[in-house]
Amino acid sequence: MAGRFYVGIDGGGTRTRACIIDEQRRARGWGEAGAWWCGGLHEGAAALGIAAVEAAVRRARQESGLPLDQPQVGAFLSLAGIQTARDAARLRRRAAFRALEPWLAERIGVDGDPVGALATVTAEGPGIVLIEGTGAACWGRDAAGRTWRANGWGPHLSDEGSGSYLGWAALQATMRAYDGRGPDTALAASVLRHVAVEDASELPRAVYEGEFSRTQIAALAPLLIDAAQEGDPVARDILERAIAELTASVAAVVEKLCLYPDTYPLVLAGGLFEHGLFHRLLTEQVGHELPHLKPVKPEHPPAYGAALLALAAGGRAGKETQR
């Protein structure tokens, strides 16, 4: 197939997606694989993540009809866990990344996962993106190109409002209802069914001996949203606290970058925004506290935005870091 092609990769804690576009910005192929983020940027975790990137790109090439082993002109990797210049440099030094480079593209840009999401709406202009999946993060850029990030520093430091945050809260509410520290909640029955145990006393064994991953914990988040939708007060309280944390993250970025009083896009990216109640509560809260922002659900996935960044770079390595 003649022409110049570019590939964008969106890597998160649940899945990795690849999109190949042509010079007319048309998507020619999509591919999906498992999680990119496997807990760190050390050799072992990076190797697992890079394997997911390779699998997603291979499937995108197959769908597009391109040769499986012919590199694209440019690539842009928009990846969870890449938060600083040092992170990007560490990844580039990993053996798995160095082995991938000649196969993937002639030139490769690397940045964090919010960057690809924002590029679906504006490639270089000012705006904010709120990522809401297994993890959560808010990232923004002003007209001068300055950037800032709030939240999303990992599960042990700051991941409030994320899918895994909601999942842990669902588990904790179940145990609190069981041992008497908290009120009864309809959420408990949903959690026990999902984990496949009959009684809450079996939940600790299932969680700890089963070594639940963050992805598995985050899979409980839709159950909590459904319970809140059905009027469960415990689930509703947890959900409203999560929305408050996410709104505070957006407000911190707005304040740091002085993104006011003009109107700026707030890109809402991530699977939890597909749930109507979650989307409505977040947009209502933002509308109340930050009315100058315009919430936007992008028409294209973040992998497409990453591909646009590869195309915009024209084969040059794109921005490698975010601050």
Kinemage of the C-alpha trace (Angstrom):
@kinemage 1
@onewidth
@group {chain A} dominant
@subgroup {mainchain}
@vectorlist {calphas} color= white
{ca met a 1} P 0.000 0.000 0.000
{ca ala a 2} L 1.551 3.276 -1.145
{ca gly a 3} L 1.642 6.377 1.023
{ca arg a 4} L 2.990 7.653 4.305
{ca phe a 5} L 1.370 6.378 7.476
{ca tyr a 6} L 1.505 7.350 11.123
{ca val a 7} L 0.618 5.403 14.230
{ca gly a 8} L -0.669 6.623 17.565
{ca ile a 9} L -0.724 4.554 20.730
{ca asp a 10} L -2.841 5.177 23.807
{ca gly a 11} L -1.624 3.047 26.701
{ca gly a 12} L -3.419 2.804 30.022
{ca gly a 13} L -3.943 0.547 32.979
{ca thr a 14} L -6.736 -1.431 31.334
{ca arg a 15} L -5.862 -1.643 27.655
{ca thr a 16} L -3.608 -0.395 24.884
{ca arg a 17} L -5.021 0.918 21.599
{ca ala a 18} L -3.240 1.730 18.358
{ca cys a 19} L -4.515 3.764 15.421
{ca ile a 20} L -2.877 4.109 12.008
{ca ile a 21} L -3.752 7.147 9.897
{ca asp a 22} L -2.728 8.409 6.481
{ca glu a 23} L -1.635 11.909 5.475
{ca gln a 24} L -5.282 12.921 5.021
{ca arg a 25} L -5.919 12.119 8.709
{ca arg a 26} L -8.081 9.145 7.797
{ca ala a 27} L -7.979 6.206 10.209
{ca arg a 28} L -6.841 3.136 8.288
{ca gly a 29} L -6.554 0.552 11.042
{ca trp a 30} L -7.169 -0.050 14.736
{ca gly a 31} L -5.674 -2.528 17.155
{ca glu a 32} L -6.149 -3.343 20.809
{ca ala a 33} L -4.201 -5.308 23.404
{ca gly a 34} L -3.871 -5.601 27.179
{ca ala a 35} L -2.681 -3.022 29.677
{ca trp a 36} L 0.375 -0.908 28.914
{ca trp a 37} L 0.869 0.171 32.514
{ca cys a 38} L 2.095 -2.798 34.547
{ca gly a 39} L 3.197 -1.000 37.695
{ca gly a 40} L 6.365 0.846 36.751
{ca leu a 41} L 9.039 1.694 34.193
{ca his a 42} L 11.606 -0.853 35.371
{ca glu a 43} L 12.776 -3.461 32.861
{ca gly a 44} L 10.198 -6.115 33.725
{ca ala a 45} L 7.152 -3.851 33.727
{ca ala a 46} L 8.345 -1.969 30.644
{ca ala a 47} L 8.807 -5.239 28.761
{ca leu a 48} L 5.224 -6.279 29.526
{ca gly a 49} L 3.900 -2.877 28.506
{ca ile a 50} L 5.921 -2.745 25.293
{ca ala a 51} L 4.611 -6.213 24.402
{ca ala a 52} L 1.079 -4.790 24.622
{ca val a 53} L 2.083 -1.844 22.416
{ca glu a 54} L 3.565 -4.190 19.831
{ca ala a 55} L 0.478 -6.425 19.836
{ca ala a 56} L -1.865 -3.455 19.374
{ca val a 57} L 0.212 -2.018 16.511
{ca arg a 58} L 0.462 -5.402 14.833
{ca arg a 59} L -3.336 -5.720 14.874
{ca ala a 60} L -3.740 -2.182 13.530
{ca arg a 61} L -1.354 -2.952 10.678
{ca gln a 62} L -3.243 -6.132 9.927
{ca glu a 63} L -6.582 -4.299 9.795
{ca ser a 64} L -5.131 -1.552 7.598
{ca gly a 65} L -3.573 -4.001 5.161
{ca leu a 66} L -0.067 -2.689 5.794
{ca pro a 67} L 2.919 -5.041 6.053
{ca leu a 68} L 3.225 -6.327 9.609
{ca asp a 69} L 6.961 -5.633 9.837
{ca gln a 70} L 7.248 -2.344 7.938
{ca pro a 71} L 7.732 0.667 10.248
{ca gln a 72} L 5.542 3.743 9.922
{ca val a 73} L 6.972 7.182 9.155
{ca gly a 74} L 6.161 8.462 12.627
{ca ala a 75} L 4.690 7.243 15.887
{ca phe a 76} L 3.469 8.925 19.029
{ca leu a 77} L 3.086 7.018 22.279
{ca ser a 78} L 0.641 8.596 24.729
{ca leu a 79} L 1.199 6.499 27.847
{ca ala a 80} L 0.001 6.353 31.430
{ca gly a 81} L 2.890 6.672 33.869
{ca ile a 82} L 4.899 9.101 31.737
{ca gln a 83} L 4.769 12.247 33.844
{ca thr a 84} L 8.188 13.881 33.455
{ca ala a 85} L 11.120 14.161 31.059
{ca arg a 86} L 12.940 11.680 33.239
{ca asp a 87} L 10.129 9.135 32.825
{ca ala a 88} L 10.279 9.393 29.036
{ca ala a 89} L 14.061 9.052 29.079
{ca arg a 90} L 13.866 5.999 31.360
{ca leu a 91} L 11.436 4.310 28.998
{ca arg a 92} L 13.622 5.018 25.984
{ca arg a 93} L 16.552 3.340 27.733
{ca arg a 94} L 14.698 0.103 28.354
{ca ala a 95} L 15.822 -2.846 26.257
{ca ala a 96} L 12.271 -3.623 25.156
{ca phe a 97} L 11.770 -0.069 23.886
{ca arg a 98} L 15.080 -0.054 22.021
{ca ala a 99} L 14.129 -3.335 20.378
{ca leu a 100} L 10.735 -1.913 19.387
{ca glu a 101} L 12.006 1.339 17.839
{ca pro a 102} L 13.214 0.127 14.415
{ca trp a 103} L 10.076 -2.008 13.992
{ca leu a 104} L 7.612 0.677 15.061
{ca ala a 105} L 8.517 3.872 13.207
{ca glu a 106} L 11.321 5.995 11.839
{ca arg a 107} L 10.761 8.597 14.573
{ca ile a 108} L 8.920 8.177 17.865
{ca gly a 109} L 7.464 10.732 20.274
{ca val a 110} L 6.624 9.821 23.859
{ca asp a 111} L 4.389 11.645 26.328
{ca gly a 112} L 1.725 11.020 28.958
{ca asp a 113} L -1.746 9.665 28.323
{ca pro a 114} L -3.600 13.006 28.639
{ca val a 115} L -1.701 14.428 25.671
{ca gly a 116} L -3.250 12.115 23.093
{ca ala a 117} L -6.703 12.707 24.539
{ca leu a 118} L -6.365 16.502 24.317
{ca ala a 119} L -5.067 16.214 20.751
{ca thr a 120} L -8.439 14.825 19.644
{ca val a 121} L -9.810 18.329 20.229
{ca thr a 122} L -6.752 20.595 19.922
{ca ala a 123} L -3.279 19.445 18.942
{ca glu a 124} L -1.323 22.493 20.124
{ca gly a 125} L -3.839 24.940 21.592
{ca pro a 126} L -4.848 25.522 25.201
{ca gly a 127} L -7.220 23.182 26.975
{ca ile a 128} L -7.658 20.645 29.735
{ca val a 129} L -8.179 16.906 29.676
{ca leu a 130} L -9.623 14.817 32.490
{ca ile a 131} L -8.721 11.128 32.241
{ca glu a 132} L -11.093 8.812 34.076
{ca gly a 133} L -10.362 5.113 33.732
{ca thr a 134} L -8.500 2.650 35.922
{ca gly a 135} L -6.569 5.718 37.078
{ca ala a 136} L -7.510 9.393 37.019
{ca ala a 137} L -5.521 12.474 36.071
{ca cys a 138} L -6.090 16.039 34.968
{ca trp a 139} L -3.659 17.783 32.639
{ca gly a 140} L -3.776 21.151 30.944
{ca arg a 141} L -1.863 23.396 28.565
{ca asp a 142} L -2.048 27.168 28.160
{ca ala a 143} L -1.584 29.286 25.044
{ca ala a 144} L 2.141 29.640 25.743
{ca gly a 145} L 2.601 25.880 25.863
{ca arg a 146} L 3.052 25.652 29.628
{ca thr a 147} L 1.539 22.499 31.115
{ca trp a 148} L 0.408 21.316 34.517
{ca arg a 149} L -0.890 18.108 36.019
{ca ala a 150} L -3.069 17.444 39.057
{ca asn a 151} L -3.925 14.047 40.522
{ca gly a 152} L -2.908 10.799 38.858
{ca trp a 153} L 0.322 10.288 40.800
{ca gly a 154} L -0.349 6.595 41.241
{ca pro a 155} L -2.459 4.532 43.649
{ca his a 156} L -0.273 5.162 46.693
{ca leu a 157} L 0.089 8.922 46.287
{ca ser a 158} L -2.922 10.381 44.505
{ca asp a 159} L -5.514 8.687 42.334
{ca glu a 160} L -8.711 10.101 43.815
{ca gly a 161} L -11.879 9.737 41.792
{ca ser a 162} L -10.490 7.010 39.531
{ca gly a 163} L -12.072 3.680 38.673
{ca ser a 164} L -9.768 1.912 41.109
{ca tyr a 165} L -10.624 4.517 43.782
{ca leu a 166} L -14.322 3.731 43.304
{ca gly a 167} L -13.619 0.004 43.273
{ca trp a 168} L -11.748 0.130 46.573
{ca ala a 169} L -14.516 2.249 48.067
{ca ala a 170} L -17.076 -0.360 46.977
{ca leu a 171} L -15.090 -3.121 48.689
{ca gln a 172} L -14.657 -1.058 51.847
{ca ala a 173} L -18.359 -0.161 51.981
{ca thr a 174} L -19.177 -3.856 51.698
{ca met a 175} L -16.944 -4.740 54.641
{ca arg a 176} L -18.199 -1.815 56.728
{ca ala a 177} L -21.780 -2.964 56.203
{ca tyr a 178} L -20.792 -6.520 57.125
{ca asp a 179} L -18.955 -5.780 60.382
{ca gly a 180} L -21.304 -3.048 61.575
{ca arg a 181} L -19.130 0.053 61.154
{ca gly a 182} L -21.246 1.311 58.296
{ca pro a 183} L -24.829 1.253 57.054
{ca asp a 184} L -26.313 -1.515 54.965
{ca thr a 185} L -25.908 -0.987 51.248
{ca ala a 186} L -27.329 -2.643 48.159
{ca leu a 187} L -23.834 -2.313 46.740
{ca ala a 188} L -22.665 -5.230 48.907
{ca ala a 189} L -24.736 -7.836 47.074
{ca ser a 190} L -23.438 -6.631 43.702
{ca val a 191} L -19.836 -6.764 44.906
{ca leu a 192} L -20.187 -10.284 46.309
{ca arg a 193} L -21.749 -11.533 43.061
{ca his a 194} L -18.992 -9.949 41.013
{ca val a 195} L -16.226 -11.437 43.149
{ca ala a 196} L -18.080 -14.775 43.231
{ca val a 197} L -18.266 -15.242 46.999
{ca glu a 198} L -21.387 -15.963 49.033
{ca asp a 199} L -20.570 -13.991 52.158
{ca ala a 200} L -18.596 -10.848 52.955
{ca ser a 201} L -16.454 -12.839 55.385
{ca glu a 202} L -14.957 -14.541 52.313
{ca leu a 203} L -14.098 -11.258 50.625
{ca pro a 204} L -10.677 -10.691 52.268
{ca arg a 205} L -9.472 -14.097 51.128
{ca ala a 206} L -10.734 -13.493 47.588
{ca val a 207} L -9.078 -10.080 47.394
{ca tyr a 208} L -5.733 -10.837 49.046
{ca glu a 209} L -5.138 -14.430 48.012
{ca gly a 210} L -6.457 -13.679 44.546
{ca glu a 211} L -4.037 -10.726 44.357
{ca phe a 212} L -6.587 -8.438 42.754
{ca ser a 213} L -4.989 -6.125 40.206
{ca arg a 214} L -5.915 -2.448 39.886
{ca thr a 215} L -7.810 -3.340 36.732
{ca gln a 216} L -9.886 -5.899 38.608
{ca ile a 217} L -10.558 -3.415 41.386
{ca ala a 218} L -11.586 -0.762 38.853
{ca ala a 219} L -14.034 -3.234 37.292
{ca leu a 220} L -16.174 -2.752 40.419
{ca ala a 221} L -16.680 0.958 39.660
{ca pro a 222} L -19.643 0.434 37.284
{ca leu a 223} L -21.400 -1.549 40.025
{ca leu a 224} L -21.083 1.426 42.347
{ca ile a 225} L -22.387 3.821 39.699
{ca asp a 226} L -25.348 1.521 39.014
{ca ala a 227} L -26.143 1.309 42.733
{ca ala a 228} L -26.013 5.097 42.988
{ca gln a 229} L -28.306 5.344 39.962
{ca glu a 230} L -30.787 3.066 41.723
{ca gly a 231} L -30.812 5.293 44.795
{ca asp a 232} L -28.429 3.567 47.203
{ca pro a 233} L -27.283 6.352 49.585
{ca val a 234} L -23.902 4.780 50.376
{ca ala a 235} L -22.996 4.431 46.704
{ca arg a 236} L -24.288 7.922 45.969
{ca asp a 237} L -22.161 9.433 48.738
{ca ile a 238} L -19.020 7.693 47.445
{ca leu a 239} L -19.749 8.813 43.900
{ca glu a 240} L -20.297 12.422 44.916
{ca arg a 241} L -16.997 12.433 46.830
{ca ala a 242} L -15.243 11.108 43.730
{ca ile a 243} L -16.818 13.825 41.589
{ca ala a 244} L -15.652 16.455 44.096
{ca glu a 245} L -12.080 15.128 43.902
{ca leu a 246} L -12.092 15.209 40.108
{ca thr a 247} L -13.518 18.722 40.034
{ca ala a 248} L -10.826 19.837 42.479
{ca ser a 249} L -8.209 18.374 40.137
{ca val a 250} L -9.590 20.407 37.238
{ca ala a 251} L -9.733 23.547 39.386
{ca ala a 252} L -6.083 23.110 40.394
{ca val a 253} L -4.977 22.990 36.753
{ca val a 254} L -7.145 25.995 35.872
{ca glu a 255} L -5.631 28.015 38.718
{ca lys a 256} L -2.025 27.017 38.036
{ca leu a 257} L -2.219 27.879 34.330
{ca cys a 258} L -4.594 30.861 34.735
{ca leu a 259} L -7.037 29.292 32.290
{ca tyr a 260} L -9.726 31.939 32.759
{ca pro a 261} L -11.841 33.944 32.039
{ca asp a 262} L -11.943 32.788 28.409
{ca thr a 263} L -13.724 29.589 27.435
{ca tyr a 264} L -11.500 26.505 27.264
{ca pro a 265} L -12.317 22.921 26.310
{ca leu a 266} L -12.387 20.293 29.036
{ca val a 267} L -11.925 16.968 27.273
{ca leu a 268} L -13.562 14.082 29.134
{ca ala a 269} L -11.700 10.889 28.293
{ca gly a 270} L -12.087 7.427 29.764
{ca gly a 271} L -14.593 4.641 30.074
{ca leu a 272} L -16.409 5.895 33.175
{ca phe a 273} L -17.708 8.903 31.261
{ca glu a 274} L -19.806 6.457 29.234
{ca his a 275} L -21.993 6.038 32.322
{ca gly a 276} L -24.726 8.656 32.129
{ca leu a 277} L -24.955 9.440 35.839
{ca phe a 278} L -21.196 9.828 36.215
{ca his a 279} L -20.994 12.132 33.190
{ca arg a 280} L -23.960 14.206 34.352
{ca leu a 281} L -22.726 14.692 37.916
{ca leu a 282} L -19.256 15.693 36.741
{ca thr a 283} L -20.465 18.183 34.135
{ca glu a 284} L -22.958 19.684 36.594
{ca gln a 285} L -20.264 20.153 39.240
{ca val a 286} L -17.820 21.668 36.751
{ca gly a 287} L -20.575 23.906 35.386
{ca his a 288} L -21.273 25.175 38.883
{ca glu a 289} L -17.664 25.758 39.970
{ca leu a 290} L -15.907 26.434 36.647
{ca pro a 291} L -18.597 27.737 34.282
{ca his a 292} L -16.096 29.060 31.736
{ca leu a 293} L -14.987 25.526 30.841
{ca lys a 294} L -16.726 23.650 28.042
{ca pro a 295} L -16.889 19.879 28.697
{ca val a 296} L -16.298 17.932 25.487
{ca lys a 297} L -16.662 14.235 24.768
{ca pro a 298} L -14.206 13.702 21.894
{ca glu a 299} L -15.434 12.184 18.652
{ca his a 300} L -12.297 10.059 18.350
{ca pro a 301} L -10.387 7.919 20.865
{ca pro a 302} L -7.063 9.145 22.307
{ca ala a 303} L -5.082 6.785 20.062
{ca tyr a 304} L -6.336 8.792 17.084
{ca gly a 305} L -5.188 11.995 18.795
{ca ala a 306} L -1.760 10.443 19.314
{ca ala a 307} L -1.632 9.566 15.613
{ca leu a 308} L -2.444 13.189 14.760
{ca leu a 309} L 0.526 14.258 16.881
{ca ala a 310} L 2.759 11.860 14.954
{ca leu a 311} L 1.458 13.343 11.703
{ca ala a 312} L 1.884 16.927 12.950
{ca ala a 313} L 5.482 16.171 13.860
{ca gly a 314} L 6.037 15.246 10.220
{ca gly a 315} L 8.343 12.410 11.165
{ca arg a 316} L 10.174 14.449 13.781
{ca ala a 317} L 10.157 13.166 17.349
{ca gly a 318} L 7.258 14.851 19.128
{ca lys a 319} L 7.253 16.368 22.568
{ca glu a 320} L 8.671 13.808 24.890
{ca thr a 321} L 7.539 15.029 28.252
{ca gln a 322} L 4.875 16.754 30.220
{ca arg a 323} L 5.419 18.730 33.402
